[in-house]
Amino acid sequence: MTSPRSDAAVGGHGLDARQFRASVGDGWIVATACAAAAGAFLELSTSWVPLTVLVLVAARWPRLSFLMFVALFVGVLANRSLDGLNAELPSTIDSRVELVGDPEWIGSAVRVDVRADGRRFESWSRGAGARVVSDLASGESMVVSGDVERFATAWKSRRARHIAGRLEVTSVGRTMSASGPVGLANRIRRLVFDGAGSLSDRDRVLLTGFAVGDDRQQLPEVADDFRAAGLTHLTAVSGQNVAFVLLLIRPLLYRLGPAGRLAVVVAVLVQFGLITRWEPSVMRAIAMAIAAAATQLGASRRSGLPLLAGVVTLLLVIDPMLVHSIGFRMSVFASLGIATLSQPLARRLRGPAWVCDPLALTIAAQVGVSPILLATFGTMPLVSIPANLVAGPASGPLMAWGLTAGPLAGILGGTAAAALHLPTRLMTGYVAFIARVASELDGPDIDVPKALILVTAAACVWLLRARMLRALLSTGVVVIALWPVSATFDVTGADLYRSEGSTVLVVDRPSPTRLLAELRTSRIDHVDLLIVEGRSVSGLRAAEVVQKRVDVREKFGVDEIHGFGRQMTLFVGPFRVVINPSGNRLDVEVERLALSSAD
């Protein structure tokens, strides 16, 4: 007779609550993952205090002692990783370095993470060296000379990438290609990129994002559409991509035994991880898929939540700094929401299964990831639920088509490649259209205060017995959810002045994507005066994308102001704008005039 656990779906998205309560071991697996995450966050040290407490607790509560040991163990590993990042850095580097990421253009410079002498650095290259570095890929090497400095701000994202300092490259010498599985992964990626040459900029980047998680060249306006629609995760490799990879190789597994199937699954998923650069989200998904496949060799199988918890614990032991990765957190919390909420929601929804099941999955994932979205971005769009439901049917086929037809198009090239990508154009066009329409709906957002109120109200609705009170509270929940969120404009490198229907926008070196997002959330549909303070690439690009998305009545830059003379004074509604040319920059002063009613 099989145990109750053997009836649970391997790596499934649902959780049988009765089996979970009956299995104490599953509960402790989840508790262990929580302890590991707490230890990684706290970055504990081997001081006498936690060790003393551990010894005292061990005699009385051995299970609690075990959780404390896990937290302490992972915390010590995190602390040692942090010590390694804070260790003394060399002042210069003149040696061979290996790329541990793919180069990305940031303005006129190229940024890429590199490894040198066992340390990781964020490398910046400019001029002719930047063009050489931009042609390389992760796993390849180059000989460089440059200056090293420590970052002034210790961002959590750099901890997740194990970055010790900044390397300002002064010269680039010989470059070397990668070999073995890493070289194969690079060749596959380059074939996908080469085969997409017939596509537009938008479609090409969407294809590479869906297929291999590469959205480095995403257009700011398209990125803003996907962010507003809650579809950004589609262009990042996740569990869905891993599921489709397993679906593609499924016919190869039928005639193999359990051990053979596991070997093929591991080999394919490891190669897929190399292709997608081992993003934290795909790391989690691949580890879960391999763990689920491995359980088929045993007598028992774990349900979704304990399997997720076990994988999280293992990954945090391997790399405690993953706890600082936004991608890893979002992947784990989305999986948590799916594991605990999707099946209960599906049972309560009314309608055909082909509608209720995807809707329950989407809602569960959005609820699960909501704490991370709110903590990171401040708001979460409600339109993401219908947008994900409508865009979902195309996202999976687009990913599968990109991984199969994409390399083939790169091999064939020319007319054959263009023909192979006809379905790609249809699918990318469809998803981009959904994102654009959803972003233009200007739907309600959820912020932190609204989320707290909604959770409290939902708990009251659940606990109350009186139907009238439940109905009133439910109506209140809907009203609160639909109530507009007030937003304040806050973008580094840009200033917004808005009063009495008049708007003045001054940009210097802002992130174009962040600027568009702030204009959207601030409900800015027109700009009376747009001023570009310098000639930086990011500033000019930001002005260009602003003109594509909002109505710009008048625009001035350095060249235009120099043509008028030394100083210009403009009046825009209640604002007086004084512009002084200063070399390749403009000094801008904006003052709100105090006009009387008689004026």
N, C-alpha and C positions, 0 to 999 in steps of 0.2 A: 504494500500500500504506500502511495506517495504521500509526502508531507503536505500540509496546506500551502507551504511556500512554493512547491513545485507547480502549483496551478497559476501562480502569478506570472504576468507577461514579463519577459526578459527585457529590461530597459524600457518598459512601457511608460506611457504618459499618464496612466491612471494609478490610483492607490486604493486598494481594498482596505477600508478603515477597520473592519473587523479583524482581518489578519494582522494589521499593524498593531492594534491594541493587544492582540493575543501573543505577539512576539516581542518579548522584552529585549531580545538581542537587537532587533531593528531599531528600537528606541535609543539604545546606547550607541549604535552606529551614528545616528543623527546627532546625539549629544557630543560625541567625539569630534565630529566635524565642526560643531559650534565652538568647542574648546580650542581646536586647532586655529580657527579663524580669530578667536579672541587673543590667543598667544601671539599670532602674527601681527595683529594690530598693535598690541601693547609693547611688542619688541622687548620681552622680559630679559633680564640678566640673571646670571647664576649667583645671586646674592643669598645670604643665609636666611632671609625672611621667608621666601616661598618654600625653600627646602625644609625649614623647620616646621612650617604649617603642614607641608606634605607628609612629613613623618608622623606628626600628631594625628592627622586625619586618617592615615592609613590603617591604624589599628581599629578605629571605630567604624569608618565608612570606606571600605576598600574601593568601591566603584567611584565614589567622589574623588578619592585619592588618584585613581587612574586618570580621570578627566583633568585634574590639576597637573598631573605629570605630562599629559599630552600638551596642555597649554604652555607649560614651562619649557618643554622640549622644543616645540615649534617657535616659541618666543625667543629662546636662546639662539636658534638657527637664524631667525630674523635679525636679532641683535648683531650676530657675527657678520651677516651680509651687510648690514649698515656700517659696521666698523670697517669692512673692506672698502665701501664706497667713500668713507671719510678719511681713509689713510692718505699719507702724503703722496702728492702727485709729482711726476717729473715736470720740469719746466718746458722741455721740448721733446719732440719725437722725431726721429730720423731713421725709420725702419719700415719693414713690411707690416701692413695692417690688413686684417680680414673684415670684409663687410658682413655685419650681422643683421642687416636690413636692406631695403631697396632705396636708392637715392631719390630725393624729392626736391623739386625746384621750389624755393621760397624766395619770391622776388627775383633778384638777379644772382642768388647764391644757391648752392646745392647742399642739402643737409642729409646726412646718413650716419647711422650708428656703426662704429667700427670696434674691433677688438685688437688691442696691442699689449703684449706682455701680460696676458691674463686679465687686463682691465678693459672696460668698455668706455668709449668716449663718443660724444656727439660731435661729429666732424662737419665743418663748414668749409666749402671750397668756392672760390670766386674766379672770374676771368676764364682763361684757357683751361685751367685745371678743372673748373666746374663742368665743362663740356666733356672732359675725359671721364670724370667720376660718374656723370649722369648716364653713361652708356654701360656701366657695370651693374651687377645684380648681387643679391645676397649670396654669401659663400665664396665669392671671388675676392681676389687680393690685389693690393697695389702698394707701391713703395712711395711713401710721402715724407715730407718735412713740414713741421709746423710747431706752433706754440700752444702750450696747454695752460688752461686756467680753470679754477673752480667756479661753479655757478654761484651767483649772488643769492639766488632763491632756490631752495631745495624742494622742487615740485614733487608731489607724490608720483606723477607719471614717470619721472626719471628714475625713481626707485624701482618701479615695476620693470623698467628696461635695464636696470643695473648700470646706469650711467654714472661714472665717477667724475667726469669733468668735460670741458669743452676743448676741442682741438681745432684751432684755426689753421688750416692748411695753407702753406706758402708755396709749395711746389709738389707736383705729382710726377712720379717716374714710371717705371715699368709696371704693367698690369698683368695679372695671371688669372686664367679661367679656373672654374671649379671642375672637379671630376666626380665620378661615382654617382650615387643617387641625387646629390645636390646639383651636379652638372645636368643630369637628366631633367630635374625639376625646372632648372633655368631654361633649358631648351624647349620644354613644353610651354612655359610661360611666354617665351619669345615667339613661338609659333602662333599662339593665341593672339598676341599683339600684332604680329605681321599680317596674319590673315584678316584682321579687322580693319585693314587700311582703307577699304572701300566705304566704311561706315562714317557717319558724321561724328564730330567730337563728342556729342552727347551720347550717342548710341555706343560708340567704342568704349567709353569709360564705364557705361552701365554694364556692358557685356563683361569686361574684365572684373568689374566689381562683383557681379553675380557669380561668375565662374570661378575666379581665383582670389576674390577679396581684395583686389587692387583698385582703389578709387583715388589714387594720388592726384590725378589730373581732372578730378570732378569739377565741372563748371559750378561757380558759386551759386548761380541762380537755380540750377538743378538740385544742388545740395540743400539749398534752403527749402525748395519744394518738398523734398523727401523728409527733411526735419519737421516741417510744419504738418505733414501728413502722417508722421510717426512711422515712416517706412525706411528710415536710415539703416536699420538692421539688415535689410535685404541686400545691401551692397557690402556687407561684412560677412565673412564666412562664419557659419554657425552650425547648430545641430541639424538644421534642414539640409544643408549641403552634404553633410556626412551621411544622412539618411538616403539621399539620392545617389551618392557614390555606392553605397551598399546595394541599392536597388539596381544600379547598372551592372554590378558584378554578380548579381544573384544567379543568373543562368549558369555561371561557371562553378557554382558551389553545389549543384544538385547531386553530382556523382562522386563527391568527395566525402570522406568520413569526417567526424567531428574534429579530429586533430588537423586534417588537411584544410577544412574550412577555416579553422582558427588561424592557421599559418597564412592562408591567402588573405583573409581579412586584415590581419596585422600588417602584412607586406603592403597591401594596397593603401591602407589608411596612413601608414607611416610615410609613403611616397606622397600621398595627398597632403599630409601635414607639411612636407617639405615644399610642395608647390604653393601652399597658402601661407608659408612663412611662420607656421606654428603660432598663429594668433592665439591669445589666451582663450577666446571663445571656442575655437576649433580644437584646442588642446583638451578642453573639458569634454567636448562632444566625442572626440576620438577616444579618449580614455574610457568614457562610458560605453561606447560601442564595443571596444575591445574587452572590457570587463563583462559586458552582457554576453558576448560570444564565448568568453572563457567559462562562464557559469554553465554553459550547455555541456561541458565535459564532466561536470559534477552531478550529484544527485539532487541538488536543490538550486533554486533560482530566486534571486532577490527581486522585489518589486522596485518601482521607480525611485521612490524617496530614499531608501537605504542605499541603493546603488549610487545615487547622486552624492549622498553624504560620504560614502566610502571613497569615491573618486576625488571629491574635494579635499578630504583629509590627506590622501596620497599626494596630490599635486601641491598642497601647502607644505608638506614635509620636504618634497623635492625642491620647491621654490617658494619660500614664505612671502617673497616680495610680490607674488601674484595677487595678494590681497589688496594691493594698491591699484590694480589694473581695472579701469572702468569696464572694459570689454569682458573681463573675467567675472566681475560682479554681476553685470547685466545677464550674462549667459547663465550663471548659477541661479539667480533669482527668477529668471524666466522659466527655467526648468523646474524650479521649486513650485512656482505657480501652476504649471502644467501638471506636475505630479500630484498635487493636493487638491486642485480645484476643477480640473477639466471634466472628470467623470461626474462629480456631483452637479455641476452646471448643466452638462448634457442631459442628465436625467430630469432636470427641472424645466428645461426649455421645451416648448411645444412647437411641433412642426416636423417636417421630414428630416431624417438623419443626415442627409447630405448637406443640409443647411445648419442644423443644430450642432453637429459635431465640430465642424470648422469654427463656428461662432464661439462655442464653448472653449475651444483650444485658444482662439485669439484673445478672448476676454481673460482667461486664466493667465496667459503669458503677460498681458498688459498689466493685470493686477499684481502679478509677481514682480515685474520689473519696475513698477511705479515708485517704490521708495528710492531706487537708484536714480531714476529720471528726475524726480523732484529734488533730490540732494545735489545732483550734478547740474541740471539745467534750470531748476526753479519752477518749471511748469511742465505739464504733460497734456498734449492735445487729445480731446475726447474723440475727434474725428479719426484717430488712428485705428479705432476698432472697425468701423465700416471700410476704411481704406485698406487695411490689411486683409479683410475678408474678400474684397473685390480684386485686389492685386495678387492675392495668393495663388490663384489658378495659373498665372503666367510665370511666377517667380521660379517655381520648381522646374518646369520645362526649359526655361531660359538658362538656368544653371546647368542642367544636363546637356542641353544643346551646345552650350559654350565649351564644355569639357570634351565633347565628342567631335562636333563639327568644327570647333575653333582651331585645334591643331591641324586638322585635315585641310582647312582653308589656308593655313600658313604654309603647308607643304605644296598645295596646288597653285595658289596665288592667282592673280589676274581675274579673268572673267569667271572662272570656276569658284574662286573665293567669294566674289560678289554674289553669285547665284546661291552658294551655300548659306550666305548670311541674309537672304531674303526673309526667312522666318525670324531671324534675329531682329531685323528692323521692325517687324510687326510686333514682336513681344516687347522690345525695349520701348517702342512708341506707345504701346498700350500702358505699360507701367508708368512711364513718364507722364502720360495723359492723366492717369488716376492721381498721381502725386500732385500735378498742377491743379486739377479741379479741387482736390481736397484742401490744398493750401489756400485757394481762393474762396473757400466757403466761409472763412473767418469764423470758424466754430468756437465754442467755449473751450477754455483750458482749465486744468486743475492745478492749483498751486498748493503750497504746504498748508496754509490756514484752512483752505477749503477741504483739503484731504483729511485733516484732523476732524473737522466738523462732520464730514460725510461718514467717516469711520465711526464716530460717536453716535450719529443718528442711525446708522445701519445697525449698530449693536442694540440700540434701544428698540428699533423695529423688531429685531429678532427676539428680544426678551419680553416685549409686551404681549399681552393676551387680548386686550380690547381691540376689536376690529376698527372702531372709529379712530382711536389714537394712532394705530398703525397706519391707517390710510392718510391721516394728517401728516404724520412724520415722513411717510413715503413721498407725499407731495412736496414737503419741504426739502427732502433730499434732491429731488429733481430740480427744484428751483435753484438751490444752492449750486448744483453741478452746472447749470446753464448760465449762472450769473457771470458777467464778464470779469476777467482778472485785470486789475490795474497794473500797468508795467511802467518802469522807469528806464530811460535810455542810458545805457552804460557800456560804452565801447572804447577801448584803449585806441587812441589815434583818431578819434572823431568826436566832435561836439555838436549837439543839436540845440537850437534855440527855437522855441515854439510858444506863441502867444497870440490871442485874438485871431486865430485862423491863419496866421502867417508863420512860415517855417524857414529857418536859415540853417544849413548844414555845412560844417567845416570839416574836411577830412585831411589827414596827414599821411599816416601809415597804418590804417586799420586792416583787420582781416575782412576781406570782402564778404565771406560767408557770415561772419558774426554781425557785420554791419547790416546786411539784409535781414537777418533774424531780428535784430533790435528794431529796425524800422517797421517790420511786420507786427511784432508784438506791441509796439507803441502806436499802432494804427495810423501810420504815416502814409497817406496816399498821394501827397504832392509835396514838392520842395520849391519854395519861391526862389531861393538863391542857394546855389551849390558852389563852394569855394574849395579848390584843391591847393593846399599850402605849399607843396613841393613837387618835384619831378620824380618821386620814387615810383617804382613799378607797382607796388601794392596800392599807393594812393591813386594812381591813374586807373588801375584796374577796378578799384572800389568805385570811383566816379563813373566808370563805364557800366558796371552792373547796376548801380543805382538808377542810371538813366534808362536801363532796360525795364525796371520794375516799377518805378514811380514817375509821376509827371514832374519833370524838372523845368521850371519856367525860365531860369537864367543860370548860366554856369560861367565861372571865371577860374583861370589858372594862372600860373606864373607868366606864361608867354603873353596872355591877353592883358594882364595888368601892366607889364613892362611897356606895352604899346601905348598906354594912356599917360605915362609919366610916372612921377615919383609917388603919388598918393591918390587914392580914390575913396570917396565917401558916398555910400549908398544908403537909401532909406527904404526899408522893407517893412510895411505895416508899422508896428510900434518899435521897430529896431533901427538903430543907426549903426552901420557897418563901415569901419575904417580899415582900409587895406593898404599896407605899405610894402613895396617890393624890397627884398633884401637878398641880393645875389640870386641863388636858385630856389629861394623860398619866399613866402609871403608872411608878413606879420599881420594878424587879423585881430581886431578888437570889435566885439559886438556889445552894444549897450541898449538896454530897453529904455525908451523915452517915457517919462511920466507926463502924459498928455492930459490936459483938463477936458471936461466935457464940452467946454466952449470951443476948444481947438478942433 
